[in-house]
Amino acid sequence: MLFMEWNYLLSVKVESIDRQHEKLVILLNEMYDAICTGKGKAVVGPILDELIDYSKTHFAHEERLMREKSYHYYEAHKLEHDKLTNQVIAFKETFDEGRESVHLKLMHFLKNWLIEHIFGTDMKLGYFLSKQ
């Protein structure tokens, strides 16, 4: 079941970043499918863990590129990454403790954040990197 579709409009024109964004979309879709089909915590939890881990890997990749190319907006971009990471980790902690379930509100938050981040912050980064 698709929750979010990857398409060329989401491309920042940097292949490594685009591939990673596509993987994040795949993970969101896997979590959405698990929620909608009523799979329990034993299935949803590991998908959420993978989403968090892969997001950290992706953010580290972008941040390395920004540092290597002396990107002027590095600090603000990294701050967005850190804020999302902290929000999702806090959610995961409450999920693990059984105080929260993964629901569509979180899914929409993650989808909207990813779209806004790609169309805003990452498009600027992609343009900058493609000009290097």
N, CA, C and O atoms as a MOPAC input file, in Angstrom:
PM7 MOZYME 1SCF
protein

 N      0.84400 1    -1.17300 1     0.00000 1
 C      0.00000 1     0.00000 1     0.00000 1
 C      0.89700 1     1.24600 1     0.00000 1
 O      1.75800 1     1.39500 1     0.86700 1
 N      0.69100 1     2.13200 1    -0.97200 1
 C      1.51200 1     3.33200 1    -1.07700 1
 C      0.94100 1     4.46300 1    -0.22400 1
 O     -0.25300 1     4.76000 1    -0.26000 1
 N      1.81300 1     5.06400 1     0.52300 1
 C      1.47200 1     6.23300 1     1.31600 1
 C      2.06200 1     7.46600 1     0.65100 1
 O      1.46800 1     8.54500 1     0.65600 1
 N      3.24500 1     7.27900 1     0.08000 1
 C      3.95000 1     8.36600 1    -0.58200 1
 C      4.63000 1     7.77800 1    -1.80900 1
 O      5.17800 1     6.67600 1    -1.76100 1
 N      4.59100 1     8.50600 1    -2.88500 1
 C      5.20400 1     8.00700 1    -4.11200 1
 C      6.44500 1     8.82600 1    -4.44000 1
 O      6.42300 1    10.05700 1    -4.42900 1
 N      7.53200 1     8.10700 1    -4.73200 1
 C      8.74000 1     8.77800 1    -5.19800 1
 C      8.54700 1     9.12400 1    -6.67400 1
 O      8.08300 1     8.28800 1    -7.44900 1
 N      8.89500 1    10.33100 1    -7.06200 1
 C      8.85000 1    10.69700 1    -8.47200 1
 C      9.91200 1    11.74500 1    -8.75300 1
 O     10.57000 1    12.24600 1    -7.84200 1
 N     10.06800 1    12.06700 1   -10.02600 1
 C     11.13100 1    12.96700 1   -10.45300 1
 C     11.02100 1    14.36200 1    -9.83300 1
 O     12.02300 1    15.07000 1    -9.74100 1
 N      9.83900 1    14.76200 1    -9.41300 1
 C      9.68200 1    16.08300 1    -8.79300 1
 C     10.44900 1    16.18500 1    -7.47300 1
 O     10.81100 1    17.28100 1    -7.04500 1
 N     10.69500 1    15.04500 1    -6.83400 1
 C     11.42400 1    15.03000 1    -5.56900 1
 C     12.93800 1    14.99700 1    -5.77000 1
 O     13.69100 1    15.05100 1    -4.79700 1
 N     13.38600 1    14.91100 1    -7.00600 1
 C     14.82000 1    14.82700 1    -7.28500 1
 C     15.50700 1    16.15700 1    -6.99700 1
 O     15.03900 1    17.22100 1    -7.40300 1
 N     16.62800 1    16.06800 1    -6.28700 1
 C     17.45500 1    17.25200 1    -6.04000 1
 C     18.63000 1    17.29600 1    -7.01700 1
 O     19.50200 1    18.15900 1    -6.91800 1
 N     18.63800 1    16.35500 1    -7.95900 1
 C     19.64200 1    16.29000 1    -9.03000 1
 C     21.03500 1    15.91400 1    -8.51200 1
 O     22.04800 1    16.23800 1    -9.13100 1
 N     21.06400 1    15.23100 1    -7.37400 1
 C     22.30100 1    14.65600 1    -6.84600 1
 C     21.97700 1    13.18800 1    -6.59700 1
 O     21.21100 1    12.85300 1    -5.69400 1
 N     22.57000 1    12.31800 1    -7.41000 1
 C     22.15800 1    10.91400 1    -7.42100 1
 C     22.20400 1    10.24900 1    -6.05300 1
 O     21.26500 1     9.54500 1    -5.68200 1
 N     23.26800 1    10.45400 1    -5.30500 1
 C     23.37900 1     9.77600 1    -4.00000 1
 C     22.28200 1    10.23100 1    -3.04600 1
 O     21.73300 1     9.41700 1    -2.30300 1
 N     21.95900 1    11.50900 1    -3.05800 1
 C     20.90400 1    12.03200 1    -2.18800 1
 C     19.54200 1    11.53900 1    -2.65800 1
 O     18.70300 1    11.15200 1    -1.84400 1
 N     19.32200 1    11.55200 1    -3.97000 1
 C     18.04200 1    11.07300 1    -4.50300 1
 C     17.79800 1     9.60500 1    -4.15000 1
 O     16.69200 1     9.24000 1    -3.75400 1
 N     18.81700 1     8.76900 1    -4.29100 1
 C     18.66800 1     7.34600 1    -3.93700 1
 C     18.29800 1     7.18000 1    -2.47200 1
 O     17.46000 1     6.34700 1    -2.12700 1
 N     18.92300 1     7.97500 1    -1.61200 1
 C     18.63300 1     7.89000 1    -0.18200 1
 C     17.23100 1     8.40900 1     0.12300 1
 O     16.53000 1     7.83300 1     0.95500 1
 N     16.81800 1     9.47100 1    -0.52800 1
 C     15.44700 1     9.95800 1    -0.34000 1
 C     14.44700 1     8.89700 1    -0.77600 1
 O     13.43300 1     8.68200 1    -0.11200 1
 N     14.73000 1     8.24000 1    -1.88500 1
 C     13.83600 1     7.18900 1    -2.36700 1
 C     13.74000 1     6.05600 1    -1.34500 1
 O     12.66100 1     5.50600 1    -1.12600 1
 N     14.86600 1     5.70800 1    -0.72300 1
 C     14.85800 1     4.66300 1     0.30800 1
 C     14.01800 1     5.11100 1     1.50500 1
 O     13.30200 1     4.29400 1     2.08400 1
 N     14.08700 1     6.36800 1     1.88400 1
 C     13.26200 1     6.87600 1     2.98400 1
 C     11.77400 1     6.76500 1     2.63900 1
 O     10.96000 1     6.42400 1     3.49700 1
 N     11.42500 1     7.04800 1     1.39900 1
 C     10.03200 1     6.91100 1     0.95200 1
 C      9.60700 1     5.44500 1     1.03400 1
 O      8.49200 1     5.14900 1     1.46300 1
 N     10.47000 1     4.54100 1     0.63200 1
 C     10.16600 1     3.10600 1     0.71500 1
 C      9.90900 1     2.69800 1     2.16600 1
 O      8.96300 1     1.96100 1     2.44800 1
 N     10.74000 1     3.17100 1     3.07700 1
 C     10.55600 1     2.83800 1     4.49300 1
 C      9.25300 1     3.41600 1     5.04200 1
 O      8.55800 1     2.75300 1     5.81200 1
 N      8.91900 1     4.63600 1     4.65600 1
 C      7.63200 1     5.21600 1     5.07200 1
 C      6.48000 1     4.35400 1     4.57300 1
 O      5.52400 1     4.10200 1     5.30700 1
 N      6.56800 1     3.90300 1     3.33000 1
 C      5.52000 1     3.06000 1     2.77100 1
 C      5.42600 1     1.71500 1     3.49100 1
 O      4.32700 1     1.20300 1     3.70100 1
 N      6.56000 1     1.14400 1     3.86700 1
 C      6.54800 1    -0.11600 1     4.61200 1
 C      5.87600 1     0.06600 1     5.96600 1
 O      5.09400 1    -0.78300 1     6.39500 1
 N      6.18300 1     1.18100 1     6.64200 1
 C      5.57600 1     1.42600 1     7.94300 1
 C      4.08000 1     1.68000 1     7.79300 1
 O      3.28600 1     1.19600 1     8.59900 1
 N      3.69700 1     2.42000 1     6.78600 1
 C      2.28100 1     2.69200 1     6.53000 1
 C      1.52400 1     1.39200 1     6.27200 1
 O      0.44000 1     1.17500 1     6.81300 1
 N      2.10600 1     0.53500 1     5.44400 1
 C      1.47800 1    -0.74700 1     5.14500 1
 C      1.32500 1    -1.58400 1     6.41200 1
 O      0.28500 1    -2.20600 1     6.62900 1
 N      2.35600 1    -1.59900 1     7.24200 1
 C      2.29200 1    -2.37100 1     8.48600 1
 C      1.20500 1    -1.84200 1     9.41400 1
 O      0.51000 1    -2.62500 1    10.06200 1
 N      1.05500 1    -0.53700 1     9.48300 1
 C      0.01700 1     0.07100 1    10.32600 1
 C     -1.37100 1    -0.26000 1     9.77600 1
 O     -2.25800 1    -0.67800 1    10.51900 1
 N     -1.54600 1    -0.06900 1     8.47000 1
 C     -2.86500 1    -0.25000 1     7.85000 1
 C     -3.32600 1    -1.69900 1     7.83700 1
 O     -4.52600 1    -1.97200 1     7.81800 1
 N     -2.39000 1    -2.61600 1     7.84700 1
 C     -2.75900 1    -4.02700 1     7.83300 1
 C     -2.82100 1    -4.60800 1     9.24000 1
 O     -2.98400 1    -5.81500 1     9.42100 1
 N     -2.68800 1    -3.73700 1    10.23000 1
 C     -2.85700 1    -4.15600 1    11.61800 1
 C     -1.72500 1    -4.98800 1    12.18200 1
 O     -1.91800 1    -5.73000 1    13.14600 1
 N     -0.55400 1    -4.87500 1    11.59700 1
 C      0.58500 1    -5.61900 1    12.13100 1
 C      0.97600 1    -4.99000 1    13.45500 1
 O      0.87000 1    -3.77600 1    13.62900 1
 N      1.41100 1    -5.78500 1    14.35000 1
 C      1.68400 1    -5.32400 1    15.70300 1
 C      3.02200 1    -4.63800 1    15.87800 1
 O      3.77300 1    -4.41200 1    14.92900 1
 N      3.28000 1    -4.32300 1    17.11400 1
 C      4.49300 1    -3.63200 1    17.53000 1
 C      5.74900 1    -4.38100 1    17.09200 1
 O      6.77000 1    -3.76200 1    16.79200 1
 N      5.67500 1    -5.70400 1    17.05600 1
 C      6.83100 1    -6.51200 1    16.68100 1
 C      7.26100 1    -6.26200 1    15.23800 1
 O      8.42700 1    -6.47200 1    14.90100 1
 N      6.34300 1    -5.81800 1    14.38100 1
 C      6.67000 1    -5.51700 1    12.98800 1
 C      6.93800 1    -4.02700 1    12.81400 1
 O      7.90300 1    -3.63800 1    12.15500 1
 N      6.09000 1    -3.20200 1    13.40000 1
 C      6.20600 1    -1.75400 1    13.22300 1
 C      7.47000 1    -1.21500 1    13.89100 1
 O      8.14000 1    -0.34800 1    13.33000 1
 N      7.79900 1    -1.71100 1    15.06800 1
 C      8.97800 1    -1.23500 1    15.80300 1
 C     10.26600 1    -1.33900 1    15.01200 1
 O     10.99800 1    -0.35500 1    14.91100 1
 N     10.56900 1    -2.51200 1    14.44300 1
 C     11.79900 1    -2.62200 1    13.65200 1
 C     11.81800 1    -1.72400 1    12.40400 1
 O     12.87400 1    -1.23200 1    12.00900 1
 N     10.65900 1    -1.51600 1    11.79500 1
 C     10.61300 1    -0.60500 1    10.64800 1
 C     10.92400 1     0.81600 1    11.10700 1
 O     11.66900 1     1.53800 1    10.44400 1
 N     10.35700 1     1.21400 1    12.23700 1
 C     10.63900 1     2.53600 1    12.79100 1
 C     12.12000 1     2.65900 1    13.14600 1
 O     12.72700 1     3.70200 1    12.90300 1
 N     12.70700 1     1.61000 1    13.71700 1
 C     14.14900 1     1.61400 1    14.00900 1
 C     14.96500 1     1.80600 1    12.73700 1
 O     15.90600 1     2.59900 1    12.70600 1
 N     14.59500 1     1.07000 1    11.68500 1
 C     15.32500 1     1.17700 1    10.42100 1
 C     15.17200 1     2.57500 1     9.82800 1
 O     16.12400 1     3.12700 1     9.27800 1
 N     13.98400 1     3.13900 1     9.93900 1
 C     13.75500 1     4.49400 1     9.43900 1
 C     14.64300 1     5.49700 1    10.18300 1
 O     15.23300 1     6.38300 1     9.56500 1
 N     14.73500 1     5.35900 1    11.48500 1
 C     15.59000 1     6.25400 1    12.27800 1
 C     17.04700 1     6.06900 1    11.89600 1
 O     17.75300 1     7.04700 1    11.64900 1
 N     17.50600 1     4.81800 1    11.84700 1
 C     18.91000 1     4.55100 1    11.52200 1
 C     19.26500 1     5.03400 1    10.12600 1
 O     20.32200 1     5.63100 1     9.91800 1
 N     18.37500 1     4.77500 1     9.16600 1
 C     18.66800 1     5.18900 1     7.79900 1
 C     18.64000 1     6.70700 1     7.67800 1
 O     19.43000 1     7.28200 1     6.92900 1
 N     17.74100 1     7.36000 1     8.40500 1
 C     17.70600 1     8.82900 1     8.39000 1
 C     19.02200 1     9.39400 1     8.90600 1
 O     19.55200 1    10.35100 1     8.34200 1
 N     19.54800 1     8.81000 1     9.96600 1
 C     20.84100 1     9.27000 1    10.50600 1
 C     21.94500 1     9.09700 1     9.47200 1
 O     22.78500 1     9.98100 1     9.30200 1
 N     21.94500 1     7.95200 1     8.77700 1
 C     22.93900 1     7.69700 1     7.73100 1
 C     22.80600 1     8.72100 1     6.61400 1
 O     23.80000 1     9.27200 1     6.14000 1
 N     21.57400 1     8.97000 1     6.20200 1
 C     21.31600 1     9.94200 1     5.13600 1
 C     21.74600 1    11.34500 1     5.56000 1
 O     22.40800 1    12.05000 1     4.79900 1
 N     21.37700 1    11.74200 1     6.75200 1
 C     21.74500 1    13.07200 1     7.22500 1
 C     23.26200 1    13.22000 1     7.29900 1
 O     23.80300 1    14.25900 1     6.92100 1
 N     23.94700 1    12.19000 1     7.78100 1
 C     25.41100 1    12.23400 1     7.86400 1
 C     26.01600 1    12.39000 1     6.46600 1
 O     27.00300 1    13.10500 1     6.29200 1
 N     25.43200 1    11.72900 1     5.48400 1
 C     25.91300 1    11.84300 1     4.10500 1
 C     25.75900 1    13.27700 1     3.59600 1
 O     26.70300 1    13.86000 1     3.06400 1
 N     24.57200 1    13.83200 1     3.76400 1
 C     24.34900 1    15.21200 1     3.32700 1
 C     25.29300 1    16.17000 1     4.05200 1
 O     25.87100 1    17.06600 1     3.43600 1
 N     25.44600 1    15.97600 1     5.35600 1
 C     26.28100 1    16.87800 1     6.14400 1
 C     27.74900 1    16.77700 1     5.73100 1
 O     28.46000 1    17.78100 1     5.73600 1
 N     28.20500 1    15.58300 1     5.37600 1
 C     29.56800 1    15.41300 1     4.91000 1
 C     29.75400 1    16.17900 1     3.59100 1
 O     30.75300 1    16.87500 1     3.41300 1
 N     28.79100 1    16.05000 1     2.67000 1
 C     28.87100 1    16.77800 1     1.40500 1
 C     28.89900 1    18.28500 1     1.64100 1
 O     29.65400 1    19.00900 1     0.99100 1
 N     28.07500 1    18.75000 1     2.56800 1
 C     28.02300 1    20.18600 1     2.85600 1
 C     29.36100 1    20.68400 1     3.41100 1
 O     29.84400 1    21.74800 1     3.02300 1
 N     29.95000 1    19.91000 1     4.31400 1
 C     31.24200 1    20.31300 1     4.88800 1
 C     32.34000 1    20.29600 1     3.82700 1
 O     33.15600 1    21.21500 1     3.76000 1
 N     32.36100 1    19.24800 1     2.99600 1
 C     33.38500 1    19.12900 1     1.95900 1
 C     33.33200 1    20.28400 1     0.97300 1
 O     34.36900 1    20.73400 1     0.48500 1
 N     32.14300 1    20.76200 1     0.67900 1
 C     31.96900 1    21.81900 1    -0.31600 1
 C     31.79000 1    23.19800 1     0.30500 1
 O     31.48400 1    24.16100 1    -0.39700 1
 N     31.98200 1    23.29700 1     1.62900 1
 C     31.86500 1    24.57000 1     2.35100 1
 C     30.52800 1    25.25900 1     2.08200 1
 O     30.47100 1    26.43900 1     1.73300 1
 N     29.46500 1    24.49200 1     2.25300 1
 C     28.11000 1    24.99500 1     2.03700 1
 C     27.76500 1    26.03600 1     3.10100 1
 O     27.86700 1    25.76400 1     4.29700 1
 N     27.36300 1    27.21100 1     2.66900 1
 C     27.12000 1    28.33500 1     3.57600 1
 C     25.97400 1    28.10500 1     4.55800 1
 O     25.95600 1    28.68000 1     5.64600 1
 N     25.02600 1    27.27000 1     4.17300 1
 C     23.84800 1    27.05700 1     5.01900 1
 C     23.92700 1    25.75700 1     5.81000 1
 O     22.91000 1    25.20800 1     6.23300 1
 N     25.14800 1    25.27500 1     6.00000 1
 C     25.35500 1    24.00700 1     6.70900 1
 C     24.68400 1    23.98900 1     8.08000 1
 O     23.94700 1    23.05500 1     8.39400 1
 N     24.92700 1    24.99800 1     8.88500 1
 C     24.42200 1    25.00100 1    10.27100 1
 C     22.89300 1    24.92700 1    10.31400 1
 O     22.33700 1    24.14900 1    11.08900 1
 N     22.22000 1    25.71400 1     9.50300 1
 C     20.75400 1    25.70700 1     9.49500 1
 C     20.22700 1    24.36700 1     8.99200 1
 O     19.24100 1    23.85000 1     9.51700 1
 N     20.87500 1    23.80900 1     7.98500 1
 C     20.45400 1    22.52700 1     7.42600 1
 C     20.64400 1    21.42700 1     8.46500 1
 O     19.76000 1    20.59500 1     8.67200 1
 N     21.78800 1    21.43100 1     9.10600 1
 C     22.06600 1    20.42500 1    10.14500 1
 C     21.08500 1    20.55700 1    11.30100 1
 O     20.65800 1    19.55300 1    11.87100 1
 N     20.73100 1    21.76700 1    11.64500 1
 C     19.76700 1    21.99700 1    12.71500 1
 C     18.41900 1    21.34400 1    12.38700 1
 O     17.78300 1    20.77200 1    13.27200 1
 N     17.98200 1    21.42200 1    11.14100 1
 C     16.74900 1    20.74900 1    10.73100 1
 C     16.87600 1    19.23700 1    10.90900 1
 O     15.95600 1    18.58300 1    11.39800 1
 N     18.01400 1    18.69200 1    10.51100 1
 C     18.25500 1    17.25400 1    10.67600 1
 C     18.21000 1    16.86300 1    12.15100 1
 O     17.55600 1    15.89000 1    12.52600 1
 N     18.90200 1    17.62300 1    12.97000 1
 C     18.97100 1    17.31200 1    14.40900 1
 C     17.60500 1    17.39200 1    15.05900 1
 O     17.25600 1    16.55200 1    15.88900 1
 N     16.83300 1    18.39300 1    14.68700 1
 C     15.50500 1    18.56900 1    15.27900 1
 C     14.60900 1    17.37200 1    14.94800 1
 O     13.94500 1    16.83100 1    15.83200 1
 N     14.58900 1    16.96100 1    13.68200 1
 C     13.75600 1    15.81400 1    13.31500 1
 C     14.24900 1    14.55100 1    14.00800 1
 O     13.44900 1    13.77900 1    14.53700 1
 N     15.55200 1    14.33800 1    14.00800 1
 C     16.10000 1    13.14500 1    14.65600 1
 C     15.67200 1    13.08600 1    16.11000 1
 O     15.23900 1    12.03500 1    16.58200 1
 N     15.78400 1    14.18700 1    16.82300 1
 C     15.39800 1    14.22400 1    18.24000 1
 C     13.90700 1    13.97500 1    18.42400 1
 O     13.50700 1    13.28400 1    19.36100 1
 N     13.08300 1    14.52900 1    17.54400 1
 C     11.63100 1    14.32400 1    17.64700 1
 C     11.27200 1    12.85500 1    17.43300 1
 O     10.46200 1    12.29700 1    18.17300 1
 N     11.86700 1    12.23700 1    16.43100 1
 C     11.52600 1    10.84600 1    16.12400 1
 C     12.09000 1     9.90400 1    17.18300 1
 O     11.44300 1     8.91800 1    17.53800 1
 N     13.28400 1    10.19100 1    17.69100 1
 C     13.84600 1     9.35900 1    18.76200 1
 C     12.97400 1     9.45300 1    20.01300 1
 O     12.73700 1     8.44200 1    20.67400 1
 N     12.49700 1    10.64400 1    20.34500 1
 C     11.61700 1    10.79800 1    21.50700 1
 C     10.32300 1    10.01600 1    21.29900 1
 O      9.82900 1     9.36900 1    22.22300 1
 N      9.78300 1    10.07400 1    20.09800 1
 C      8.58600 1     9.29400 1    19.80600 1
 C      8.87300 1     7.80600 1    19.95100 1
 O      8.07700 1     7.06900 1    20.53400 1
 N     10.00600 1     7.36500 1    19.42500 1
 C     10.36300 1     5.94300 1    19.47700 1
 C     10.49000 1     5.47200 1    20.92800 1
 O     10.09600 1     4.35100 1    21.24900 1
 N     11.02500 1     6.29900 1    21.78600 1
 C     11.14000 1     5.94300 1    23.20600 1
 C      9.77000 1     5.72600 1    23.83100 1
 O      9.57100 1     4.76600 1    24.57600 1
 N      8.82800 1     6.60800 1    23.53200 1
 C      7.48200 1     6.43000 1    24.08900 1
 C      6.80200 1     5.22000 1    23.45900 1
 O      6.01800 1     4.53500 1    24.11500 1
 N      7.09700 1     4.95800 1    22.19600 1
 C      6.56500 1     3.76300 1    21.51900 1
 C      7.09600 1     2.49600 1    22.18800 1
 O      6.33600 1     1.56800 1    22.46800 1
 N      8.40600 1     2.46400 1    22.44000 1
 C      9.02100 1     1.29400 1    23.07200 1
 C      8.49100 1     1.05400 1    24.48300 1
 O      8.38700 1    -0.08700 1    24.93300 1
 N      8.16000 1     2.13300 1    25.16800 1
 C      7.62100 1     2.02400 1    26.52100 1
 C      6.14200 1     1.66300 1    26.53200 1
 O      5.56200 1     1.42700 1    27.59200 1
 N      5.53100 1     1.62000 1    25.34700 1
 C      4.12900 1     1.26300 1    25.25100 1
 C      3.17600 1     2.41400 1    25.50000 1
 O      1.96900 1     2.20500 1    25.62100 1
 N      3.70400 1     3.62700 1    25.57700 1
 C      2.85000 1     4.79100 1    25.83600 1
 C      2.30400 1     5.40600 1    24.56000 1
 O      1.44700 1     6.28800 1    24.61100 1
 N      2.78700 1     4.95600 1    23.43700 1
 C      2.38400 1     5.55000 1    22.15600 1
 C      2.36600 1     4.45700 1    21.10800 1
 O      3.19100 1     3.54300 1    21.13300 1
 N      1.43100 1     4.55400 1    20.19500 1
 C      1.42600 1     3.65100 1    19.05700 1
 C      1.72300 1     4.46800 1    17.80500 1
 O      1.46800 1     5.67200 1    17.75600 1
 N      2.26200 1     3.80300 1    16.80600 1
 C      2.51300 1     4.50000 1    15.55100 1
 C      1.16800 1     4.65300 1    14.86200 1
 O      0.47600 1     3.66400 1    14.62300 1
 N      0.80800 1     5.83700 1    14.55200 1
 C     -0.48900 1     6.08000 1    13.94100 1
 C     -0.33000 1     7.02500 1    12.76100 1
 O      0.76100 1     7.52100 1    12.48100 1
 N     -1.41700 1     7.25800 1    12.09100 1
 C     -1.35800 1     8.04800 1    10.86400 1
 C     -0.91600 1     9.48900 1    11.09900 1
 O     -0.37900 1    10.12200 1    10.19100 1
 N     -1.13000 1    10.00900 1    12.29000 1
 C     -0.67800 1    11.37200 1    12.58600 1
 C      0.84500 1    11.45400 1    12.45000 1
 O      1.36900 1    12.40000 1    11.86300 1
 N      1.54900 1    10.46400 1    12.99200 1
 C      3.00700 1    10.43900 1    12.85900 1
 C      3.39400 1    10.25200 1    11.39400 1
 O      4.31800 1    10.90500 1    10.90900 1
 N      2.70000 1     9.37400 1    10.69600 1
 C      3.01200 1     9.12500 1     9.29500 1
 C      2.87700 1    10.40800 1     8.47600 1
 O      3.73900 1    10.71100 1     7.65200 1
 N      1.81000 1    11.15400 1     8.69700 1
 C      1.61400 1    12.40400 1     7.96800 1
 C      2.67700 1    13.43500 1     8.35400 1
 O      3.15100 1    14.18400 1     7.50000 1
 N      3.04800 1    13.47600 1     9.62300 1
 C      4.11200 1    14.37700 1    10.06800 1
 C      5.41000 1    14.05900 1     9.32500 1
 O      6.06400 1    14.96000 1     8.80000 1
 N      5.78300 1    12.76900 1     9.28000 1
 C      7.03000 1    12.37400 1     8.62300 1
 C      6.98400 1    12.66300 1     7.11900 1
 O      7.95300 1    13.16200 1     6.54700 1
 N      5.86400 1    12.35100 1     6.49600 1
 C      5.70900 1    12.60300 1     5.06100 1
 C      5.80800 1    14.09800 1     4.76400 1
 O      6.53800 1    14.50900 1     3.86200 1
 N      5.07500 1    14.90400 1     5.52200 1
 C      5.10000 1    16.35100 1     5.29400 1
 C      6.48400 1    16.92500 1     5.55000 1
 O      6.95200 1    17.78900 1     4.80800 1
 N      7.14600 1    16.43900 1     6.61300 1
 C      8.48900 1    16.93000 1     6.90100 1
 C      9.41600 1    16.59800 1     5.74600 1
 O     10.17000 1    17.45900 1     5.29100 1
 N      9.37100 1    15.36200 1     5.26400 1
 C     10.25500 1    14.94800 1     4.18200 1
 C     10.00200 1    15.76800 1     2.92100 1
 O     10.95000 1    16.22600 1     2.28300 1
 N      8.75400 1    15.95600 1     2.56200 1
 C      8.43000 1    16.74300 1     1.36600 1
 C      8.89400 1    18.18500 1     1.52400 1
 O      9.52400 1    18.73500 1     0.62100 1
 N      8.58900 1    18.79600 1     2.65400 1
 C      8.98800 1    20.18900 1     2.88000 1
 C     10.50800 1    20.32800 1     2.90700 1
 O     11.05800 1    21.29600 1     2.38300 1
 N     11.18000 1    19.35900 1     3.52000 1
 C     12.64100 1    19.40700 1     3.60200 1
 C     13.25600 1    19.25200 1     2.21100 1
 O     14.18500 1    19.97700 1     1.85600 1
 N     12.74100 1    18.31200 1     1.43200 1
 C     13.27400 1    18.11400 1     0.08100 1
 C     13.02800 1    19.34800 1    -0.77700 1
 O     13.95600 1    19.86100 1    -1.40200 1
 N     11.78100 1    19.83200 1    -0.81500 1
 C     11.45600 1    20.95900 1    -1.68500 1
 C     12.08300 1    22.26900 1    -1.21700 1
 O     12.26600 1    23.18200 1    -2.02200 1
 N     12.40200 1    22.37200 1     0.02200 1
 C     13.01500 1    23.59600 1     0.52700 1
 C     14.51000 1    23.45400 1     0.65700 1
 O     15.26400 1    23.81600 1    -0.24600 1
 N     14.92500 1    22.93600 1     1.76500 1
 C     16.33400 1    22.87200 1     2.13600 1
 C     17.17800 1    22.02100 1     1.18700 1
 O     18.26000 1    22.44300 1     0.77800 1
 N     16.69400 1    20.82800 1     0.83300 1
 C     17.50800 1    19.93300 1     0.01500 1
 C     17.59300 1    20.37300 1    -1.44400 1
 O     18.60700 1    20.12600 1    -2.09600 1
 N     16.56500 1    21.01200 1    -1.96300 1
 C     16.64900 1    21.52400 1    -3.33500 1
 C     17.74200 1    22.59400 1    -3.43800 1
 O     18.47300 1    22.65300 1    -4.42600 1
 N     17.84300 1    23.43200 1    -2.40900 1
 C     18.89800 1    24.45000 1    -2.40100 1
 C     20.26200 1    23.78800 1    -2.35000 1
 O     21.19100 1    24.19800 1    -3.04700 1
 N     20.37600 1    22.75900 1    -1.51500 1
 C     21.63800 1    22.03400 1    -1.42200 1
 C     21.95200 1    21.35600 1    -2.75700 1
 O     23.08500 1    21.42800 1    -3.23400 1
 N     20.97200 1    20.70700 1    -3.35500 1
 C     21.17800 1    20.04800 1    -4.63400 1
 C     21.64800 1    21.01300 1    -5.71100 1
 O     22.55500 1    20.69500 1    -6.48100 1
 N     21.04100 1    22.18000 1    -5.76700 1
 C     21.44000 1    23.19200 1    -6.73400 1
 C     22.88700 1    23.60300 1    -6.48800 1
 O     23.68300 1    23.69400 1    -7.42300 1
 N     23.22000 1    23.84900 1    -5.23100 1
 C     24.58400 1    24.23300 1    -4.87200 1
 C     25.57400 1    23.14700 1    -5.28700 1
 O     26.59300 1    23.44400 1    -5.91200 1
 N     25.28200 1    21.88700 1    -4.94300 1
 C     26.20100 1    20.78900 1    -5.25200 1
 C     26.32500 1    20.56800 1    -6.75400 1
 O     27.41000 1    20.25000 1    -7.24200 1
 N     25.24300 1    20.73000 1    -7.48600 1
 C     25.30000 1    20.51000 1    -8.93400 1
 C     26.12500 1    21.58000 1    -9.63600 1
 O     26.59500 1    21.36500 1   -10.75300 1
 N     26.30400 1    22.72200 1    -8.99800 1
 C     27.10800 1    23.81000 1    -9.57100 1
 C     28.58500 1    23.68800 1    -9.21200 1
 O     29.41300 1    24.43400 1    -9.73400 1
 N     28.91800 1    22.76400 1    -8.33400 1
 C     30.31500 1    22.58600 1    -7.91500 1
 C     31.12200 1    21.81800 1    -8.93500 1
 O     32.31400 1    21.58600 1    -8.73000 1

